[in-house]
Amino acid sequence: MRHIASWSSVGLGVVVAGVALLFPASASAAGPDASSVTFTKDVAPILQKHCQTCHRKGQMAPMSLLTYEEVRPWARSIKTRVVGREMPPWHLDRTVGIKEYINDPSLTDEEIATIATWVDSGVPRGNPADMPPPTQFAADTEEWSIGKPDLIVTMDKEFVVPPSGPDIYVNMFGRTGLTEDRYIKAIEVHPTIAGRRTVHHVNTFAVQDDSDGGAGKGIAGGGGQVALPGEVWLKESAVGNVGDVFPEGTGRLIKAGAGIRFNIHYHTVGEEIHDKISIGFKFYPKGYIPKRQVLSKIISAGNLDIPAGNPAARHDAYWTLPQPAEIIHFRAHMHYRGKAMQLEAILPNGTHQLLTSVPRYDFGWQITYSYKTPPVFPTGTVIHMTSFHDNSTNNRHNPDPTMWTGSGERTVDEMAIAHTDWVFLSEAEYQEIVAERKKGQNAQN
């Protein structure tokens, strides 16, 4: 099976056991004057800003949208997807929980109305002189969403995925060549262009001694998502996912002499694929020690029970904060039957605070949601993950709706994992942040 991003979305909003997972608000019906909207003047700039990073040759999207000739055959489909807010991929519910994210690629209501008007008026090309200059992209082998890395580490050996057979799980290694400790500001994992078709996910670890007491280690979650003794968790990358950037003054330590372990899940795609994965790092300046260090926590619902035909099988998982903390990233990970996931905080006083609801999970676009203002929580807060799987005939991605499904590492099995990145705080830091934000809210009021 090919695991590439598509125009489809996995599921619909659901309401189960009192948990509402709602559709994003639709675009405004108001639009610009149809007589003045053209591709060259109005639509091309929108595609450059929001779409072309993925929609071009060799990237994760299934078609290129660089030119009028490439876009025109897809115009009606593009209108449908953008009006339904299925594209650009951003599958959370915009009406609930935290509203502002650093990496939100969503179109504005005005941009959506412009595309809809252009399509409805017959997709006019417009004056070629109005066409903006083409966006200059780096060569495919050099392009990184985090910008040019300070260090790129590549697997020592190429791995060859056969054309057929069962899923493959393998550990490969690379060397950093670092001669001094460095703190990571941003990180990204890159399969080869061909490898993107066959990589289910990649877990990466820094192989180094454990003298720091395991700060920043990943927590057990199965499927190689466990840092072994002497290792530090770095990043998990899955289809549709890009790099992570940590907030200023926040980072993760990688030590001198560290190696990199690439824990990879491959699947076959009908032809032999040669892959050599790389990981890129952007560092803070030499000698700089960020005030806060990142902890990655996997909140996973184990022992999944997904009956045949069930359109919304629910599972829950919990993690209690051992000290005050702020969350900076959240990403949902399920497989083909994944339908929806949400993350909430249950405060020590019993108050429930919804963080992020993802009602339209899509295996082809496993997006990391980066909070613009990371929420903070006191000691004892319970982080609650709720997941839903659709094992019915309503899910056109379902491998077999007649079969019961449970937890497993294979792509045809299922998972329910919330990948989260955290920063632990002292009690004084927590109280200071709470006071500052309360002061800011009072000033706005």
C-alpha positions as CSV (number, residue, x, y, z in Angstrom):
1,M,0.0,0.0,0.0
2,R,1.2,3.5,-0.8
3,H,1.2,5.9,2.1
4,I,1.2,9.3,0.5
5,A,-0.7,12.4,1.4
6,S,-4.0,12.7,-0.5
7,W,-6.8,15.2,-0.9
8,S,-9.0,13.0,1.2
9,S,-9.8,13.3,4.9
10,V,-10.4,10.3,7.0
11,G,-13.6,11.0,9.0
12,L,-16.4,13.2,10.1
13,G,-16.9,15.0,13.4
14,V,-18.4,12.8,16.0
15,V,-20.2,13.1,19.3
16,V,-19.6,10.2,21.6
17,A,-20.2,9.9,25.3
18,G,-20.7,13.6,25.6
19,V,-17.4,14.5,23.9
20,A,-18.1,16.8,21.0
21,L,-15.7,16.9,18.1
22,L,-16.9,19.5,15.6
23,F,-16.3,20.5,12.1
24,P,-14.3,23.7,11.5
25,A,-16.4,26.7,10.6
26,S,-17.1,27.0,6.9
27,A,-15.9,29.8,4.8
28,S,-17.9,33.0,4.5
29,A,-20.3,33.2,1.6
30,A,-19.2,36.7,0.8
31,G,-16.7,36.9,-2.0
32,P,-14.9,39.4,-4.3
33,D,-16.2,40.7,-7.6
34,A,-16.1,37.8,-10.0
35,S,-15.3,40.0,-13.0
36,S,-11.9,41.0,-11.5
37,V,-10.6,37.7,-10.1
38,T,-7.9,36.0,-12.2
39,F,-5.3,33.2,-11.7
40,T,-2.3,35.4,-12.3
41,K,-3.3,38.3,-10.1
42,D,-5.3,36.7,-7.3
43,V,-5.0,32.9,-7.1
44,A,-1.3,32.3,-7.9
45,P,-0.2,34.3,-4.8
46,I,-2.4,32.2,-2.6
47,L,-1.1,29.0,-4.0
48,Q,2.5,30.2,-3.5
49,K,1.9,31.2,0.1
50,H,-0.1,28.1,1.2
51,C,0.2,25.2,-1.2
52,Q,3.3,25.0,-3.4
53,T,5.6,23.9,-0.6
54,C,3.9,20.4,-0.8
55,H,2.3,20.6,-4.3
56,R,5.2,20.3,-6.6
57,K,7.3,17.5,-8.1
58,G,9.0,15.3,-5.6
59,Q,7.1,16.5,-2.6
60,M,4.4,14.8,-0.4
61,A,1.3,16.0,-2.2
62,P,0.0,14.1,-5.2
63,M,0.0,16.8,-7.9
64,S,1.9,20.0,-8.8
65,L,0.2,23.4,-8.5
66,L,3.0,25.7,-9.8
67,T,1.4,26.9,-13.1
68,Y,-2.0,27.7,-14.5
69,E,-1.8,24.6,-16.8
70,E,-1.1,22.4,-13.7
71,V,-3.9,24.0,-11.6
72,R,-6.7,24.3,-14.1
73,P,-7.6,20.5,-14.3
74,W,-7.9,20.5,-10.5
75,A,-9.8,23.7,-10.1
76,R,-13.2,22.3,-9.0
77,S,-11.6,19.9,-6.6
78,I,-9.4,22.6,-5.2
79,K,-12.5,24.7,-4.5
80,T,-14.3,21.8,-2.8
81,R,-11.3,21.1,-0.6
82,V,-10.6,24.7,0.4
83,V,-14.2,25.6,1.1
84,G,-14.5,22.5,3.3
85,R,-11.2,23.5,5.0
86,E,-9.7,20.2,4.1
87,M,-6.8,21.9,2.3
88,P,-4.3,23.1,3.3
89,P,-4.2,20.2,5.8
90,W,-5.1,21.5,9.2
91,H,-7.4,19.0,10.8
92,L,-8.2,20.6,14.1
93,D,-11.5,22.2,15.1
94,R,-10.9,25.9,14.8
95,T,-13.9,26.7,17.0
96,V,-12.9,25.1,20.3
97,G,-9.9,24.8,22.5
98,I,-6.7,26.8,21.8
99,K,-7.1,28.9,18.7
100,E,-3.6,30.2,17.9
101,Y,-0.8,28.1,16.5
102,I,2.6,29.1,15.1
103,N,2.4,26.8,12.1
104,D,-1.2,27.3,11.0
105,P,-1.3,27.2,7.1
106,S,-5.0,27.8,6.9
107,L,-6.4,30.1,4.3
108,T,-8.3,33.2,5.4
109,D,-12.0,33.5,4.6
110,E,-11.1,36.1,2.0
111,E,-8.6,33.8,0.3
112,I,-11.2,30.9,0.3
113,A,-13.8,33.2,-1.2
114,T,-11.3,34.4,-3.9
115,I,-10.6,30.8,-5.0
116,A,-14.3,29.9,-5.0
117,T,-15.1,33.0,-7.1
118,W,-12.3,32.3,-9.5
119,V,-13.6,28.7,-10.1
120,D,-17.2,29.8,-10.4
121,S,-16.4,32.5,-12.9
122,G,-14.7,30.0,-15.3
123,V,-11.1,30.0,-14.0
124,P,-9.8,32.9,-16.1
125,R,-6.0,33.1,-16.5
126,G,-5.7,36.8,-16.5
127,N,-2.9,39.1,-17.7
128,P,0.5,37.2,-17.7
129,A,2.2,40.4,-16.5
130,D,0.3,40.1,-13.2
131,M,1.9,36.7,-12.5
132,P,4.2,36.8,-9.5
133,P,7.7,35.6,-9.9
134,P,8.0,31.8,-9.3
135,T,8.9,30.8,-5.7
136,Q,12.5,29.7,-5.6
137,F,12.8,26.3,-3.9
138,A,16.0,24.7,-2.9
139,A,17.1,21.5,-4.6
140,D,15.0,18.6,-3.2
141,T,18.0,17.1,-1.4
142,E,18.7,20.4,0.3
143,E,15.3,21.6,1.2
144,W,14.3,21.7,4.9
145,S,11.2,23.2,6.5
146,I,13.4,24.4,9.4
147,G,15.8,26.2,7.1
148,K,19.3,25.1,6.2
149,P,20.5,22.8,9.0
150,D,23.8,23.5,10.9
151,L,24.3,19.7,10.9
152,I,22.9,16.9,8.7
153,V,23.5,13.3,9.8
154,T,22.7,10.5,7.3
155,M,22.4,6.8,7.8
156,D,25.7,5.1,7.3
157,K,24.2,2.6,4.9
158,E,21.4,2.6,2.4
159,F,18.4,0.4,3.1
160,V,16.7,-1.5,0.3
161,V,13.0,-2.1,0.7
162,P,11.8,-5.1,-1.4
163,P,8.8,-4.7,-3.7
164,S,6.6,-7.0,-1.6
165,G,6.4,-8.7,1.7
166,P,5.4,-7.9,5.3
167,D,6.2,-4.6,7.1
168,I,9.9,-4.1,8.0
169,Y,11.3,-2.8,11.2
170,V,15.0,-1.9,11.2
171,N,17.5,0.1,13.2
172,M,20.1,2.1,11.2
173,F,22.8,4.4,12.5
174,G,24.7,7.6,11.7
175,R,27.5,9.6,13.2
176,T,27.2,13.3,14.2
177,G,30.9,14.1,14.4
178,L,30.2,16.6,17.2
179,T,33.2,17.5,19.3
180,E,31.3,19.5,21.9
181,D,27.9,19.5,23.5
182,R,25.2,21.5,21.6
183,Y,21.6,22.5,22.2
184,I,19.1,21.9,19.5
185,K,16.8,24.7,18.4
186,A,15.1,22.9,15.5
187,I,15.1,19.4,14.2
188,E,13.7,17.6,11.1
189,V,13.9,14.1,9.6
190,H,14.2,13.5,5.9
191,P,13.6,10.2,4.0
192,T,14.7,10.3,0.4
193,I,12.2,11.3,-2.2
194,A,11.5,7.7,-3.1
195,G,11.6,6.7,0.5
196,R,8.7,8.9,1.4
197,R,6.5,6.4,-0.4
198,T,7.6,3.5,1.8
199,V,8.4,5.0,5.2
200,H,5.6,4.6,7.7
201,H,7.5,6.4,10.5
202,V,11.0,7.1,11.8
203,N,11.9,7.4,15.4
204,T,15.3,9.0,16.1
205,F,17.5,8.9,19.1
206,A,20.9,10.4,20.1
207,V,23.1,7.5,21.3
208,Q,25.1,9.0,24.1
209,D,25.9,8.4,27.8
210,D,23.2,8.9,30.5
211,S,25.1,11.3,32.8
212,D,22.3,13.9,32.5
213,G,19.9,11.5,34.2
214,G,17.8,11.0,31.1
215,A,16.5,14.6,30.8
216,G,14.5,14.9,27.6
217,K,14.1,11.1,27.0
218,G,11.2,9.7,25.2
219,I,8.8,7.6,27.2
220,A,7.8,4.1,26.4
221,G,5.2,3.8,23.7
222,G,6.0,0.7,21.6
223,G,7.2,0.4,18.1
224,G,10.7,1.5,18.8
225,Q,9.5,4.7,20.5
226,V,11.6,3.9,23.6
227,A,15.0,5.5,24.3
228,L,17.3,2.7,25.3
229,P,19.9,3.1,28.2
230,G,22.4,5.8,27.1
231,E,20.0,7.3,24.5
232,V,18.0,10.5,24.3
233,W,14.8,10.8,22.3
234,L,15.0,13.3,19.4
235,K,12.0,13.2,17.0
236,E,9.4,11.0,15.4
237,S,8.6,11.7,11.8
238,A,5.7,10.3,9.9
239,V,4.0,10.9,6.6
240,G,3.0,14.5,6.1
241,N,5.0,15.7,9.1
242,V,7.8,18.3,8.8
243,G,10.3,19.7,11.2
244,D,9.9,21.0,14.8
245,V,11.1,24.3,16.1
246,F,11.4,24.9,19.8
247,P,10.4,28.2,21.4
248,E,13.2,30.7,22.0
249,G,15.2,29.8,25.1
250,T,14.0,26.2,24.9
251,G,16.1,23.3,23.5
252,R,17.3,19.7,23.7
253,L,20.8,18.7,24.5
254,I,22.9,16.5,22.1
255,K,26.3,15.5,23.4
256,A,29.8,15.5,21.9
257,G,30.5,12.2,20.1
258,A,26.8,11.2,19.9
259,G,25.6,8.8,17.2
260,I,22.1,8.7,15.8
261,R,19.8,5.6,15.8
262,F,17.1,5.6,13.1
263,N,14.4,3.3,14.2
264,I,12.4,2.8,11.0
265,H,9.1,1.2,10.0
266,Y,9.0,0.5,6.2
267,H,6.2,-1.0,4.2
268,T,6.3,-2.4,0.6
269,V,4.9,-0.5,-2.3
270,G,5.2,-2.8,-5.3
271,E,8.7,-1.9,-6.4
272,E,12.2,-1.9,-4.9
273,I,12.9,1.3,-3.0
274,H,16.4,2.5,-1.9
275,D,16.3,4.8,1.1
276,K,18.9,6.7,3.1
277,I,17.3,8.8,5.8
278,S,18.9,12.0,7.1
279,I,18.2,14.1,10.2
280,G,18.9,17.9,10.3
281,F,19.7,20.0,13.3
282,K,19.7,23.8,13.9
283,F,21.7,24.7,17.0
284,Y,21.8,27.5,19.4
285,P,25.2,29.3,19.4
286,K,28.1,27.5,20.8
287,G,28.3,27.8,24.6
288,Y,24.7,28.9,24.9
289,I,22.6,26.9,27.4
290,P,18.8,27.5,27.0
291,K,16.9,28.2,30.2
292,R,14.5,25.3,29.5
293,Q,15.0,21.8,28.1
294,V,12.4,19.8,26.2
295,L,10.8,16.6,27.4
296,S,8.9,14.4,24.9
297,K,6.0,12.4,26.3
298,I,4.1,9.7,24.4
299,I,0.5,9.4,25.8
300,S,-0.7,6.1,24.4
301,A,-3.9,4.1,24.7
302,G,-2.8,0.4,24.8
303,N,-4.8,-2.7,24.2
304,L,-7.1,-1.2,21.6
305,D,-10.4,-2.9,21.1
306,I,-12.0,-1.9,17.8
307,P,-15.0,-4.1,16.8
308,A,-15.8,-4.8,13.2
309,G,-18.2,-2.2,11.8
310,N,-17.8,0.2,14.8
311,P,-17.8,3.7,13.4
312,A,-16.4,5.4,16.6
313,A,-14.5,3.1,18.9
314,R,-13.3,5.2,21.8
315,H,-10.2,4.8,23.9
316,D,-8.6,7.0,26.6
317,A,-5.2,7.5,28.1
318,Y,-4.0,9.7,30.9
319,W,-0.7,11.2,32.2
320,T,-0.4,13.1,35.5
321,L,2.1,16.0,35.6
322,P,4.7,15.4,38.3
323,Q,5.5,19.2,38.5
324,P,4.3,22.4,36.8
325,A,4.8,22.3,33.0
326,E,3.9,23.9,29.7
327,I,3.1,22.0,26.5
328,I,4.6,23.3,23.2
329,H,3.7,20.6,20.6
330,F,0.9,18.0,20.1
331,R,0.6,15.5,17.2
332,A,-1.9,12.7,16.8
333,H,-0.8,9.3,15.5
334,M,-3.2,6.6,14.4
335,H,-3.4,4.4,11.3
336,Y,-6.0,3.9,8.6
337,R,-9.0,3.6,10.9
338,G,-8.0,6.7,12.9
339,K,-10.9,9.1,13.0
340,A,-10.5,11.7,15.7
341,M,-8.4,12.7,18.7
342,Q,-8.6,15.3,21.3
343,L,-6.3,16.4,24.2
344,E,-7.6,18.0,27.4
345,A,-6.2,19.0,30.8
346,I,-8.0,18.1,34.0
347,L,-6.8,20.5,36.6
348,P,-6.4,19.6,40.3
349,N,-9.6,21.5,41.1
350,G,-11.5,19.3,38.7
351,T,-11.8,21.9,35.9
352,H,-11.6,20.5,32.3
353,Q,-9.7,22.5,29.8
354,L,-9.9,21.4,26.1
355,L,-6.5,22.0,24.4
356,T,-6.9,20.7,20.8
357,S,-9.6,18.7,19.0
358,V,-8.7,16.9,15.8
359,P,-12.1,15.7,14.4
360,R,-10.8,14.9,10.9
361,Y,-7.6,12.8,11.4
362,D,-5.9,11.9,8.2
363,F,-3.1,9.3,8.2
364,G,-1.6,11.1,5.1
365,W,-1.0,14.3,7.0
366,Q,0.3,13.8,10.5
367,I,0.5,17.4,11.6
368,T,2.4,18.7,14.6
369,Y,0.3,21.5,16.2
370,S,2.7,24.1,17.7
371,Y,1.0,26.3,20.3
372,K,1.6,30.1,19.8
373,T,1.2,30.7,23.6
374,P,2.1,27.4,25.2
375,P,-0.5,26.7,28.0
376,V,0.9,26.0,31.5
377,F,-0.4,23.7,34.2
378,P,0.2,23.1,37.9
379,T,1.5,19.9,39.5
380,G,-1.1,17.1,39.5
381,T,-2.8,18.2,36.3
382,V,-4.0,15.1,34.4
383,I,-3.5,15.2,30.6
384,H,-6.3,13.2,29.0
385,M,-6.2,11.9,25.4
386,T,-9.4,10.6,23.8
387,S,-9.2,8.8,20.4
388,F,-11.8,7.4,18.0
389,H,-11.4,4.8,15.3
390,D,-13.8,4.2,12.4
391,N,-13.8,0.5,11.6
392,S,-17.0,0.7,9.4
393,T,-17.7,0.7,5.7
394,N,-18.1,4.5,6.1
395,N,-14.3,4.8,6.2
396,R,-13.0,4.3,2.7
397,H,-9.5,3.9,3.9
398,N,-10.4,0.9,6.1
399,P,-8.4,-2.2,5.0
400,D,-11.2,-4.5,6.2
401,P,-14.3,-3.4,8.1
402,T,-15.4,-7.0,8.6
403,M,-12.4,-7.7,10.9
404,W,-11.9,-6.8,14.6
405,T,-8.8,-4.7,15.0
406,G,-6.5,-4.1,18.0
407,S,-3.1,-2.6,18.9
408,G,-0.1,-3.5,16.7
409,E,2.9,-2.2,14.9
410,R,1.8,-3.1,11.4
411,T,0.1,-0.4,9.3
412,V,-3.0,-2.6,9.1
413,D,-3.1,-2.7,12.9
414,E,-4.0,0.4,15.0
415,M,-2.5,2.8,17.4
416,A,-3.8,5.7,19.5
417,I,-0.8,7.9,20.4
418,A,-0.5,11.6,21.3
419,H,3.0,12.8,20.8
420,T,3.6,15.8,23.0
421,D,6.6,18.1,23.8
422,W,6.8,19.7,27.2
423,V,8.9,22.0,29.4
424,F,8.9,21.4,33.1
425,L,8.8,24.5,35.3
426,S,9.7,25.3,38.8
427,E,6.8,26.4,41.1
428,A,8.2,30.0,41.0
429,E,8.3,30.0,37.2
430,Y,4.8,28.6,37.0
431,Q,3.4,31.3,39.3
432,E,5.3,34.0,37.4
433,I,3.9,32.9,34.0
434,V,0.3,32.7,35.4
435,A,0.6,36.2,36.9
436,E,2.0,37.7,33.7
437,R,-0.8,36.2,31.6
438,K,-3.5,37.3,34.0
439,K,-2.0,40.8,34.0
440,G,-2.1,40.7,30.2
441,Q,-5.8,39.6,30.1
442,N,-6.8,42.3,32.6
443,A,-5.1,44.9,30.4
444,Q,-7.0,43.7,27.4
445,N,-10.3,43.9,29.3
